[in-house]
Amino acid sequence: MVDQTLFSKPDQKELLLALVEKNKHEKRTRREELATFQAAGILDEYGEFTEPYSHLAMIFKFKM
């Protein structure tokens, strides 16, 4: 489980990139990767960024 408080710090982008990179090397399915971000509260059930992270949509786009 990802600690949601990590992503409220100023370096959110770097932490999110680190999570993306970690998921790339774990040979996980797209569904598993999306579930990780949803469990962390970063993405909603439709793959859209939740309110605290909506500004990250300018950098990343996840497709369901």
Secondary structure, 3 states (H helix, E strand, C coil): CCCHHHHHCCCHHHHHHHHHHHHHCCCCCHHHHHHHHHHCCCECCCCCECHHHHHHHHCCCCCC
